[in-house]
Amino acid sequence: MSERAEYPAPTARPGATGTARGRGAGPRPESRTESDDDRDGPTAVLYTRGSAVGRDLDRAHGVVRTLDALAAEGAIGAVEVRTWPARVSLRGDDRDGVVATFETIEAWAEANGVSVRPPFDVRERRSTVLRETDELLVTPTLCLTVWDGEELLDAYPRCEADGAATVEEGLDRYLPAEEPTAMPVADGRGDR
């Protein structure tokens, strides 16, 4: 199901069910077509830069295809895709969407012993015309979050103690395990 929506001030998580394709990084409106109780599995929300081109766009399409396949298999309950800008002011009006989403992800990361800086970054921008300094939040090209109701369960990309974990590595956690192939066991009696 394809859906476009404007996003209000944030709640703890993006909360729609079903597959949604929309603009904006902020949480979804609380109106739903089915209740959270009717949905099996967590909701995967993929944030992607609206300006993605070339390999970044191909990568985003590949991740969306994988998420849709995981939803079809029942490994996740719902998929949402949101766009966000490459940069947003930390003091601007967009605090309700992108910055609030980042703050939620960063709080989760700190509580779980990982970091999201990088891939998120905060940079200073100086205007010689206005003689002002602003801080900009730089978003990753892709960011995958996984939610169970109001609880953030997982976020990628991130930095872990043993290195970086990509969005694709995050997806691997939700892929069904391959069933081992049954190997014949030799019983010592040979073919009879």
Buried (B, 14 or more C-beta within 10 A) or exposed (E): EEEEBEBBEBBEBBBBBBBBBBBBBBBBBEEBEEEBEEBEBBBBBBBBBEEBEEEBBEBBEBBBEBBBBBBEEEBBBBBBBBBBBBBBBBEEEBBBBBBBBBBBBBEBBEEBEBBBEEBBEEEEEEEEEEEEEBEBBBBBBBBBBBBBEEEBBBBBBBBEEEEEBBBBBBBEEBEEEEEEEEEEEEEEEEEE
